[in-house]
Amino acid sequence: MQKRHFIALADELKDVARVYGLGVGAAWDAESTIRALCHFMRQQNGSFNEQRWRSYLAGRCGPNGGNIQ
């Protein structure tokens, strides 16, 4: 997997959370799902930056880790 795949996955998860009004700790156990996905992505790409991906998923930064435009 490449960075663009990680960004696309985060975008999909953000849409699911928005549509269903879910957040971390919601009934779908978002944290366990995210933890499992991070483990998988680390195996796929040793350069995977979990902290930056989680920040993007939470809406605290842009897809490249920078400020939100």
Distance bins in CASP14 RR format, pairs under 12 A and 6 or more apart:
PFRMAT RR
TARGET T0000
AUTHOR 0000-0000-0000
RMODE 2
METHOD distances of the structure
MODEL  1
1 7 0 0 0 0 0 1 0 0 0 0 0
1 8 0 0 0 0 1 0 0 0 0 0 0
1 9 0 0 0 0 1 0 0 0 0 0 0
1 37 0 0 0 0 0 1 0 0 0 0 0
1 38 0 0 0 0 0 1 0 0 0 0 0
1 40 0 0 0 0 1 0 0 0 0 0 0
1 41 1 0 0 1 0 0 0 0 0 0 0
1 42 0 0 0 0 0 1 0 0 0 0 0
1 43 0 0 0 0 1 0 0 0 0 0 0
1 44 1 0 1 0 0 0 0 0 0 0 0
1 45 1 0 1 0 0 0 0 0 0 0 0
1 46 0 0 0 0 1 0 0 0 0 0 0
1 47 0 0 0 0 0 1 0 0 0 0 0
1 48 1 0 0 1 0 0 0 0 0 0 0
1 53 0 0 0 0 0 1 0 0 0 0 0
2 8 0 0 0 0 1 0 0 0 0 0 0
2 9 0 0 0 0 0 1 0 0 0 0 0
2 41 0 0 0 0 0 1 0 0 0 0 0
2 44 0 0 0 0 1 0 0 0 0 0 0
2 45 1 0 0 1 0 0 0 0 0 0 0
2 46 0 0 0 0 0 1 0 0 0 0 0
2 47 0 0 0 0 1 0 0 0 0 0 0
2 48 0 0 0 0 1 0 0 0 0 0 0
3 9 0 0 0 0 0 1 0 0 0 0 0
3 10 0 0 0 0 0 1 0 0 0 0 0
3 41 0 0 0 0 0 1 0 0 0 0 0
3 44 0 0 0 0 0 1 0 0 0 0 0
3 45 1 0 0 1 0 0 0 0 0 0 0
3 46 0 0 0 0 0 1 0 0 0 0 0
3 47 0 0 0 0 1 0 0 0 0 0 0
3 48 0 0 0 0 1 0 0 0 0 0 0
3 49 0 0 0 0 1 0 0 0 0 0 0
3 52 0 0 0 0 1 0 0 0 0 0 0
3 53 0 0 0 0 1 0 0 0 0 0 0
3 56 0 0 0 0 0 1 0 0 0 0 0
3 63 0 0 0 0 1 0 0 0 0 0 0
3 64 0 0 0 0 1 0 0 0 0 0 0
3 65 0 0 0 0 0 1 0 0 0 0 0
4 10 0 0 0 0 0 1 0 0 0 0 0
4 11 0 0 0 0 0 1 0 0 0 0 0
4 45 0 0 0 0 0 1 0 0 0 0 0
4 63 0 0 0 0 1 0 0 0 0 0 0
4 64 0 0 0 0 0 1 0 0 0 0 0
5 11 0 0 0 0 0 1 0 0 0 0 0
5 12 0 0 0 0 0 1 0 0 0 0 0
5 37 0 0 0 0 0 1 0 0 0 0 0
5 40 0 0 0 0 0 1 0 0 0 0 0
5 41 0 0 0 0 1 0 0 0 0 0 0
5 44 0 0 0 0 1 0 0 0 0 0 0
5 45 0 0 0 0 1 0 0 0 0 0 0
5 48 0 0 0 0 0 1 0 0 0 0 0
5 53 0 0 0 0 0 1 0 0 0 0 0
5 63 0 0 0 0 0 1 0 0 0 0 0
6 12 0 0 0 0 0 1 0 0 0 0 0
6 13 0 0 0 0 0 1 0 0 0 0 0
6 37 0 0 0 0 1 0 0 0 0 0 0
6 38 0 0 0 0 1 0 0 0 0 0 0
6 40 0 0 0 0 0 1 0 0 0 0 0
6 41 1 0 1 0 0 0 0 0 0 0 0
6 42 0 0 0 0 0 1 0 0 0 0 0
6 44 0 0 0 0 1 0 0 0 0 0 0
6 45 1 0 0 1 0 0 0 0 0 0 0
6 46 0 0 0 0 0 1 0 0 0 0 0
6 47 0 0 0 0 0 1 0 0 0 0 0
6 48 1 0 0 1 0 0 0 0 0 0 0
6 49 0 0 0 0 1 0 0 0 0 0 0
6 50 0 0 0 0 1 0 0 0 0 0 0
6 52 0 0 0 0 1 0 0 0 0 0 0
6 53 1 0 1 0 0 0 0 0 0 0 0
6 54 0 0 0 0 0 1 0 0 0 0 0
6 56 0 0 0 0 1 0 0 0 0 0 0
6 57 0 0 0 0 1 0 0 0 0 0 0
6 63 0 0 0 0 1 0 0 0 0 0 0
6 64 0 0 0 0 0 1 0 0 0 0 0
6 65 0 0 0 0 0 1 0 0 0 0 0
7 13 0 0 0 0 0 1 0 0 0 0 0
7 14 0 0 0 0 0 1 0 0 0 0 0
7 41 0 0 0 0 0 1 0 0 0 0 0
7 48 0 0 0 0 0 1 0 0 0 0 0
7 49 0 0 0 0 0 1 0 0 0 0 0
7 52 0 0 0 0 0 1 0 0 0 0 0
7 53 0 0 0 0 1 0 0 0 0 0 0
7 56 1 0 0 1 0 0 0 0 0 0 0
7 57 0 0 0 0 1 0 0 0 0 0 0
7 61 0 0 0 0 0 1 0 0 0 0 0
7 62 0 0 0 0 1 0 0 0 0 0 0
7 63 1 0 1 0 0 0 0 0 0 0 0
7 64 0 0 0 0 1 0 0 0 0 0 0
7 65 0 0 0 0 0 1 0 0 0 0 0
8 14 0 0 0 0 0 1 0 0 0 0 0
8 15 0 0 0 0 0 1 0 0 0 0 0
8 41 0 0 0 0 0 1 0 0 0 0 0
8 53 0 0 0 0 0 1 0 0 0 0 0
8 56 0 0 0 0 0 1 0 0 0 0 0
8 57 0 0 0 0 0 1 0 0 0 0 0
8 63 0 0 0 0 1 0 0 0 0 0 0
9 15 0 0 0 0 0 1 0 0 0 0 0
9 16 0 0 0 0 0 1 0 0 0 0 0
9 33 0 0 0 0 0 1 0 0 0 0 0
9 34 0 0 0 0 0 1 0 0 0 0 0
9 37 1 0 0 1 0 0 0 0 0 0 0
9 38 0 0 0 0 0 1 0 0 0 0 0
9 40 0 0 0 0 1 0 0 0 0 0 0
9 41 1 0 0 1 0 0 0 0 0 0 0
9 44 0 0 0 0 0 1 0 0 0 0 0
9 45 0 0 0 0 0 1 0 0 0 0 0
9 48 0 0 0 0 0 1 0 0 0 0 0
9 53 0 0 0 0 1 0 0 0 0 0 0
9 54 0 0 0 0 0 1 0 0 0 0 0
9 56 0 0 0 0 0 1 0 0 0 0 0
9 57 0 0 0 0 1 0 0 0 0 0 0
9 63 0 0 0 0 0 1 0 0 0 0 0
10 16 0 0 0 0 0 1 0 0 0 0 0
10 17 0 0 0 0 0 1 0 0 0 0 0
10 34 0 0 0 0 1 0 0 0 0 0 0
10 37 0 0 0 0 1 0 0 0 0 0 0
10 38 0 0 0 0 0 1 0 0 0 0 0
10 41 0 0 0 0 0 1 0 0 0 0 0
10 48 0 0 0 0 0 1 0 0 0 0 0
10 49 0 0 0 0 0 1 0 0 0 0 0
10 50 0 0 0 0 0 1 0 0 0 0 0
10 52 0 0 0 0 0 1 0 0 0 0 0
10 53 1 0 0 1 0 0 0 0 0 0 0
10 54 0 0 0 0 1 0 0 0 0 0 0
10 55 0 0 0 0 1 0 0 0 0 0 0
10 56 1 0 1 0 0 0 0 0 0 0 0
10 57 1 0 1 0 0 0 0 0 0 0 0
10 58 0 0 0 0 1 0 0 0 0 0 0
10 59 0 0 0 0 1 0 0 0 0 0 0
10 60 0 0 0 0 0 1 0 0 0 0 0
10 61 0 0 0 0 0 1 0 0 0 0 0
10 62 0 0 0 0 1 0 0 0 0 0 0
10 63 1 0 0 1 0 0 0 0 0 0 0
10 64 0 0 0 0 0 1 0 0 0 0 0
10 65 0 0 0 0 0 1 0 0 0 0 0
11 17 0 0 0 0 0 1 0 0 0 0 0
11 18 0 0 0 0 0 1 0 0 0 0 0
11 53 0 0 0 0 0 1 0 0 0 0 0
11 56 0 0 0 0 1 0 0 0 0 0 0
11 57 0 0 0 0 1 0 0 0 0 0 0
11 59 0 0 0 0 0 1 0 0 0 0 0
11 62 0 0 0 0 0 1 0 0 0 0 0
11 63 0 0 0 0 1 0 0 0 0 0 0
12 18 0 0 0 0 0 1 0 0 0 0 0
12 19 0 0 0 0 0 1 0 0 0 0 0
12 33 0 0 0 0 0 1 0 0 0 0 0
12 37 0 0 0 0 0 1 0 0 0 0 0
12 57 0 0 0 0 0 1 0 0 0 0 0
13 19 0 0 0 0 0 1 0 0 0 0 0
13 20 0 0 0 0 0 1 0 0 0 0 0
13 22 0 0 0 0 1 0 0 0 0 0 0
13 23 0 0 0 0 1 0 0 0 0 0 0
13 24 0 0 0 0 0 1 0 0 0 0 0
13 26 0 0 0 0 0 1 0 0 0 0 0
13 28 0 0 0 0 0 1 0 0 0 0 0
13 30 0 0 0 0 1 0 0 0 0 0 0
13 31 0 0 0 0 0 1 0 0 0 0 0
13 33 0 0 0 0 1 0 0 0 0 0 0
13 34 1 0 0 1 0 0 0 0 0 0 0
13 37 0 0 0 0 1 0 0 0 0 0 0
13 38 0 0 0 0 0 1 0 0 0 0 0
13 53 0 0 0 0 0 1 0 0 0 0 0
13 54 0 0 0 0 0 1 0 0 0 0 0
13 56 0 0 0 0 0 1 0 0 0 0 0
13 57 1 0 0 1 0 0 0 0 0 0 0
13 58 0 0 0 0 0 1 0 0 0 0 0
13 59 0 0 0 0 0 1 0 0 0 0 0
14 20 0 0 0 0 0 1 0 0 0 0 0
14 21 0 0 0 0 0 1 0 0 0 0 0
14 22 0 0 0 0 0 1 0 0 0 0 0
14 23 0 0 0 0 1 0 0 0 0 0 0
14 24 0 0 0 0 0 1 0 0 0 0 0
14 30 0 0 0 0 0 1 0 0 0 0 0
14 34 0 0 0 0 0 1 0 0 0 0 0
14 53 0 0 0 0 0 1 0 0 0 0 0
14 54 0 0 0 0 0 1 0 0 0 0 0
14 56 0 0 0 0 1 0 0 0 0 0 0
14 57 1 0 0 1 0 0 0 0 0 0 0
14 58 0 0 0 0 1 0 0 0 0 0 0
14 59 1 0 0 1 0 0 0 0 0 0 0
14 60 0 0 0 0 0 1 0 0 0 0 0
14 62 0 0 0 0 0 1 0 0 0 0 0
14 63 0 0 0 0 0 1 0 0 0 0 0
15 21 0 0 0 0 0 1 0 0 0 0 0
15 22 0 0 0 0 0 1 0 0 0 0 0
15 57 0 0 0 0 0 1 0 0 0 0 0
16 22 1 0 0 1 0 0 0 0 0 0 0
16 23 0 0 0 0 1 0 0 0 0 0 0
16 26 0 0 0 0 0 1 0 0 0 0 0
16 28 0 0 0 0 1 0 0 0 0 0 0
16 30 0 0 0 0 1 0 0 0 0 0 0
16 33 0 0 0 0 1 0 0 0 0 0 0
16 34 0 0 0 0 0 1 0 0 0 0 0
16 57 0 0 0 0 0 1 0 0 0 0 0
17 23 1 0 1 0 0 0 0 0 0 0 0
17 24 0 0 0 0 1 0 0 0 0 0 0
17 25 0 0 0 0 0 1 0 0 0 0 0
17 26 1 0 0 1 0 0 0 0 0 0 0
17 27 0 0 0 0 0 1 0 0 0 0 0
17 28 0 0 0 0 1 0 0 0 0 0 0
17 30 1 0 0 1 0 0 0 0 0 0 0
17 33 0 0 0 0 0 1 0 0 0 0 0
17 34 0 0 0 0 0 1 0 0 0 0 0
17 57 0 0 0 0 1 0 0 0 0 0 0
17 58 0 0 0 0 1 0 0 0 0 0 0
17 59 0 0 0 0 0 1 0 0 0 0 0
18 26 0 0 0 0 0 1 0 0 0 0 0
18 57 0 0 0 0 0 1 0 0 0 0 0
18 59 0 0 0 0 0 1 0 0 0 0 0
19 28 0 0 0 0 0 1 0 0 0 0 0
20 26 1 0 0 1 0 0 0 0 0 0 0
20 27 0 0 0 0 1 0 0 0 0 0 0
20 28 1 0 0 1 0 0 0 0 0 0 0
20 30 0 0 0 0 0 1 0 0 0 0 0
21 27 0 0 0 0 0 1 0 0 0 0 0
21 28 0 0 0 0 0 1 0 0 0 0 0
21 30 0 0 0 0 0 1 0 0 0 0 0
22 28 1 0 1 0 0 0 0 0 0 0 0
22 29 0 0 0 0 1 0 0 0 0 0 0
22 30 1 0 0 1 0 0 0 0 0 0 0
22 31 0 0 0 0 0 1 0 0 0 0 0
22 33 0 0 0 0 0 1 0 0 0 0 0
22 34 0 0 0 0 0 1 0 0 0 0 0
23 29 0 0 0 0 0 1 0 0 0 0 0
23 30 1 0 1 0 0 0 0 0 0 0 0
23 31 0 0 0 0 1 0 0 0 0 0 0
23 33 0 0 0 0 0 1 0 0 0 0 0
23 34 0 0 0 0 0 1 0 0 0 0 0
23 57 0 0 0 0 0 1 0 0 0 0 0
23 58 0 0 0 0 1 0 0 0 0 0 0
23 59 0 0 0 0 0 1 0 0 0 0 0
24 30 1 0 1 0 0 0 0 0 0 0 0
24 31 1 0 1 0 0 0 0 0 0 0 0
24 32 0 0 0 0 0 1 0 0 0 0 0
24 33 0 0 0 0 1 0 0 0 0 0 0
24 34 1 0 0 1 0 0 0 0 0 0 0
24 35 0 0 0 0 0 1 0 0 0 0 0
24 54 0 0 0 0 1 0 0 0 0 0 0
24 57 0 0 0 0 1 0 0 0 0 0 0
24 58 1 0 0 1 0 0 0 0 0 0 0
24 59 0 0 0 0 0 1 0 0 0 0 0
25 31 1 0 0 1 0 0 0 0 0 0 0
25 32 0 0 0 0 1 0 0 0 0 0 0
25 33 0 0 0 0 0 1 0 0 0 0 0
25 34 0 0 0 0 0 1 0 0 0 0 0
26 32 0 0 0 0 0 1 0 0 0 0 0
26 33 0 0 0 0 0 1 0 0 0 0 0
26 34 0 0 0 0 0 1 0 0 0 0 0
27 33 0 0 0 0 0 1 0 0 0 0 0
28 34 0 0 0 0 0 1 0 0 0 0 0
29 35 0 0 0 0 1 0 0 0 0 0 0
29 36 0 0 0 0 0 1 0 0 0 0 0
30 36 0 0 0 0 0 1 0 0 0 0 0
30 37 0 0 0 0 0 1 0 0 0 0 0
30 54 0 0 0 0 0 1 0 0 0 0 0
30 57 0 0 0 0 1 0 0 0 0 0 0
30 58 0 0 0 0 0 1 0 0 0 0 0
31 37 0 0 0 0 0 1 0 0 0 0 0
31 38 0 0 0 0 0 1 0 0 0 0 0
31 54 0 0 0 0 0 1 0 0 0 0 0
31 57 0 0 0 0 0 1 0 0 0 0 0
31 58 0 0 0 0 0 1 0 0 0 0 0
32 38 0 0 0 0 0 1 0 0 0 0 0
32 39 0 0 0 0 0 1 0 0 0 0 0
33 39 0 0 0 0 0 1 0 0 0 0 0
33 40 0 0 0 0 0 1 0 0 0 0 0
33 57 0 0 0 0 0 1 0 0 0 0 0
34 40 0 0 0 0 0 1 0 0 0 0 0
34 41 0 0 0 0 0 1 0 0 0 0 0
34 50 0 0 0 0 1 0 0 0 0 0 0
34 53 0 0 0 0 1 0 0 0 0 0 0
34 54 1 0 0 1 0 0 0 0 0 0 0
34 56 0 0 0 0 0 1 0 0 0 0 0
34 57 1 0 0 1 0 0 0 0 0 0 0
34 58 0 0 0 0 1 0 0 0 0 0 0
35 41 0 0 0 0 0 1 0 0 0 0 0
35 42 0 0 0 0 0 1 0 0 0 0 0
35 50 0 0 0 0 1 0 0 0 0 0 0
35 53 0 0 0 0 0 1 0 0 0 0 0
35 54 0 0 0 0 1 0 0 0 0 0 0
36 42 0 0 0 0 0 1 0 0 0 0 0
36 43 0 0 0 0 0 1 0 0 0 0 0
37 43 0 0 0 0 0 1 0 0 0 0 0
37 44 0 0 0 0 0 1 0 0 0 0 0
37 48 0 0 0 0 0 1 0 0 0 0 0
37 50 0 0 0 0 1 0 0 0 0 0 0
37 53 0 0 0 0 1 0 0 0 0 0 0
37 54 0 0 0 0 0 1 0 0 0 0 0
37 57 0 0 0 0 1 0 0 0 0 0 0
38 44 0 0 0 0 0 1 0 0 0 0 0
38 45 0 0 0 0 0 1 0 0 0 0 0
38 46 0 0 0 0 0 1 0 0 0 0 0
38 48 1 0 0 1 0 0 0 0 0 0 0
38 49 0 0 0 0 0 1 0 0 0 0 0
38 50 1 0 1 0 0 0 0 0 0 0 0
38 51 0 0 0 0 1 0 0 0 0 0 0
38 52 0 0 0 0 0 1 0 0 0 0 0
38 53 1 0 0 1 0 0 0 0 0 0 0
38 54 1 0 0 1 0 0 0 0 0 0 0
38 57 0 0 0 0 0 1 0 0 0 0 0
39 46 0 0 0 0 0 1 0 0 0 0 0
39 48 0 0 0 0 1 0 0 0 0 0 0
39 50 0 0 0 0 1 0 0 0 0 0 0
40 46 0 0 0 0 0 1 0 0 0 0 0
40 48 0 0 0 0 1 0 0 0 0 0 0
40 50 0 0 0 0 0 1 0 0 0 0 0
40 53 0 0 0 0 0 1 0 0 0 0 0
41 47 0 0 0 0 0 1 0 0 0 0 0
41 48 1 0 1 0 0 0 0 0 0 0 0
41 49 0 0 0 0 1 0 0 0 0 0 0
41 50 1 0 0 1 0 0 0 0 0 0 0
41 52 0 0 0 0 0 1 0 0 0 0 0
41 53 1 0 0 1 0 0 0 0 0 0 0
41 54 0 0 0 0 0 1 0 0 0 0 0
41 57 0 0 0 0 0 1 0 0 0 0 0
42 48 1 0 1 0 0 0 0 0 0 0 0
42 49 0 0 0 0 1 0 0 0 0 0 0
42 50 1 0 0 1 0 0 0 0 0 0 0
42 51 0 0 0 0 0 1 0 0 0 0 0
42 53 0 0 0 0 0 1 0 0 0 0 0
45 53 0 0 0 0 0 1 0 0 0 0 0
47 53 0 0 0 0 0 1 0 0 0 0 0
48 54 0 0 0 0 0 1 0 0 0 0 0
49 55 0 0 0 0 1 0 0 0 0 0 0
49 56 0 0 0 0 1 0 0 0 0 0 0
49 61 0 0 0 0 0 1 0 0 0 0 0
49 63 0 0 0 0 0 1 0 0 0 0 0
49 64 0 0 0 0 0 1 0 0 0 0 0
49 65 0 0 0 0 1 0 0 0 0 0 0
50 56 0 0 0 0 0 1 0 0 0 0 0
50 57 0 0 0 0 0 1 0 0 0 0 0
51 57 0 0 0 0 0 1 0 0 0 0 0
51 58 0 0 0 0 0 1 0 0 0 0 0
51 60 0 0 0 0 0 1 0 0 0 0 0
51 61 0 0 0 0 1 0 0 0 0 0 0
51 65 0 0 0 0 1 0 0 0 0 0 0
52 58 0 0 0 0 0 1 0 0 0 0 0
52 59 0 0 0 0 0 1 0 0 0 0 0
52 60 0 0 0 0 1 0 0 0 0 0 0
52 61 1 0 0 1 0 0 0 0 0 0 0
52 62 0 0 0 0 1 0 0 0 0 0 0
52 63 0 0 0 0 1 0 0 0 0 0 0
52 64 0 0 0 0 1 0 0 0 0 0 0
52 65 1 0 1 0 0 0 0 0 0 0 0
52 66 0 0 0 0 1 0 0 0 0 0 0
53 59 0 0 0 0 0 1 0 0 0 0 0
53 60 0 0 0 0 0 1 0 0 0 0 0
53 61 0 0 0 0 1 0 0 0 0 0 0
53 62 0 0 0 0 0 1 0 0 0 0 0
53 63 0 0 0 0 1 0 0 0 0 0 0
53 64 0 0 0 0 0 1 0 0 0 0 0
53 65 0 0 0 0 1 0 0 0 0 0 0
54 60 0 0 0 0 1 0 0 0 0 0 0
54 61 0 0 0 0 1 0 0 0 0 0 0
54 65 0 0 0 0 0 1 0 0 0 0 0
55 61 1 0 1 0 0 0 0 0 0 0 0
55 62 0 0 0 0 1 0 0 0 0 0 0
55 63 0 0 0 0 0 1 0 0 0 0 0
55 64 0 0 0 0 0 1 0 0 0 0 0
55 65 1 0 0 1 0 0 0 0 0 0 0
55 66 0 0 0 0 1 0 0 0 0 0 0
55 67 0 0 0 0 0 1 0 0 0 0 0
55 68 0 0 0 0 0 1 0 0 0 0 0
56 62 1 0 1 0 0 0 0 0 0 0 0
56 63 1 0 1 0 0 0 0 0 0 0 0
56 64 0 0 0 0 1 0 0 0 0 0 0
56 65 1 0 0 1 0 0 0 0 0 0 0
56 66 0 0 0 0 1 0 0 0 0 0 0
56 67 0 0 0 0 0 1 0 0 0 0 0
56 68 0 0 0 0 1 0 0 0 0 0 0
57 63 0 0 0 0 0 1 0 0 0 0 0
57 65 0 0 0 0 0 1 0 0 0 0 0
58 65 0 0 0 0 0 1 0 0 0 0 0
58 68 0 0 0 0 0 1 0 0 0 0 0
59 65 0 0 0 0 0 1 0 0 0 0 0
59 66 0 0 0 0 0 1 0 0 0 0 0
59 67 0 0 0 0 0 1 0 0 0 0 0
59 68 1 0 0 1 0 0 0 0 0 0 0
60 66 0 0 0 0 1 0 0 0 0 0 0
60 67 0 0 0 0 1 0 0 0 0 0 0
60 68 1 0 0 1 0 0 0 0 0 0 0
61 67 1 0 0 1 0 0 0 0 0 0 0
61 68 1 0 0 1 0 0 0 0 0 0 0
61 69 0 0 0 0 0 1 0 0 0 0 0
62 68 1 0 1 0 0 0 0 0 0 0 0
62 69 1 0 0 1 0 0 0 0 0 0 0
63 69 0 0 0 0 0 1 0 0 0 0 0
END
